[in-house]
Amino acid sequence: MFLNLRRLMSQKFPLIFPENTEQVRILVHDEILKVAPQDLENILLEWSKNNLSSMNRDQLIQFHNEVLSQEPSHLQDIITGKVKNPGGAYLTELTNFVKEKIDPEKTTK
């Protein structure tokens, strides 16, 4: 079972996700750890610490497809507002998360 999970995790964008939600959560977390540069990895790790545990399998797959399928430099540009957010629930959540970290007063008003 773990060999199959490791094989799936070695694929950048798996076409088939494990049926077990916890295995998908591990896959998503491992993908976050592979992201470069360090600033982006730290943002994703901090966001995921508060959110991944409450996400169901479909949400985890959506997050993986929407966020982790982006090239790291493009993803960083999206969530820091350097380029227009193409939309999507998790890209928007991450963009708002970064805005709140940069200037918490602007996001609470």
C-alpha positions in Angstrom: 0.0 0.0 0.0 2.7 2.5 0.9 4.7 1.6 -2.2 1.7 2.6 -4.3 1.3 5.8 -2.4 5.0 6.6 -2.8 4.7 5.9 -6.5 1.7 8.2 -6.8 3.6 10.9 -4.8 6.5 10.7 -7.2 4.3 11.9 -10.0 4.1 15.7 -10.3 0.4 15.7 -11.2 -1.1 12.3 -10.6 -3.9 11.3 -12.8 -5.3 9.0 -10.2 -5.6 10.0 -6.6 -5.8 7.5 -3.8 -9.3 6.7 -2.5 -8.3 7.2 1.1 -8.6 10.9 2.1 -5.6 10.7 4.5 -3.4 9.4 1.7 -4.6 12.4 -0.5 -3.8 14.7 2.4 -0.3 13.2 2.6 0.1 13.6 -1.1 -0.9 17.3 -1.0 1.4 18.0 2.0 4.3 16.3 0.2 3.7 18.4 -2.9 3.8 21.5 -0.8 7.2 20.5 0.5 8.5 20.2 -3.0 7.5 23.7 -3.9 10.2 26.3 -4.4 11.1 29.0 -3.5 11.2 28.9 0.3 8.9 31.9 0.7 6.2 30.2 -1.2 6.7 26.9 0.7 6.4 28.7 4.0 3.1 30.4 2.9 1.6 27.2 1.8 2.7 25.3 4.9 1.3 27.9 7.2 -2.0 28.0 5.3 -2.2 24.2 5.1 -1.5 23.8 8.8 -4.8 25.5 9.5 -6.8 24.1 6.6 -5.7 20.7 5.3 -7.0 18.7 8.2 -10.6 19.8 7.7 -10.6 19.3 4.0 -12.4 16.2 2.4 -10.9 14.2 -0.4 -12.6 16.3 -3.2 -11.4 19.5 -1.6 -7.9 18.2 -1.3 -7.9 17.2 -5.0 -9.3 20.5 -6.0 -6.6 22.3 -4.0 -3.9 20.1 -5.6 -5.3 20.8 -9.1 -5.9 24.5 -8.6 -2.9 25.5 -6.6 -0.1 22.9 -6.8 -0.5 22.5 -10.6 0.8 26.0 -11.0 4.4 26.7 -11.7 5.9 27.9 -8.4 6.9 31.3 -9.7 3.5 31.9 -11.3 1.8 30.7 -8.1 3.8 33.2 -6.1 3.0 36.0 -8.5 -0.7 35.1 -8.2 -1.0 35.0 -4.4 1.2 38.1 -4.0 -1.0 40.1 -6.4 1.7 40.6 -9.1 -0.5 39.0 -11.7 -4.3 38.7 -11.9 -5.8 35.8 -10.0 -7.4 33.5 -12.6 -10.0 32.6 -10.0 -10.7 29.5 -8.0 -11.6 29.1 -4.4 -8.2 28.1 -3.1 -6.2 30.6 -5.1 -8.5 33.3 -3.8 -8.1 32.0 -0.2 -4.4 32.0 -0.5 -4.3 35.5 -2.0 -6.5 36.8 0.9 -4.3 34.9 3.4 -1.2 36.6 2.0 -2.9 40.1 2.0 -3.9 39.6 5.6 -0.3 38.7 6.6 1.0 41.8 4.8 -1.5 44.2 6.0 -4.1 42.8 8.5 -5.8 46.2 9.0 -6.8 46.5 5.3 -8.4 43.1 5.3 -10.5 43.6 8.4 -12.0 46.9 7.3 
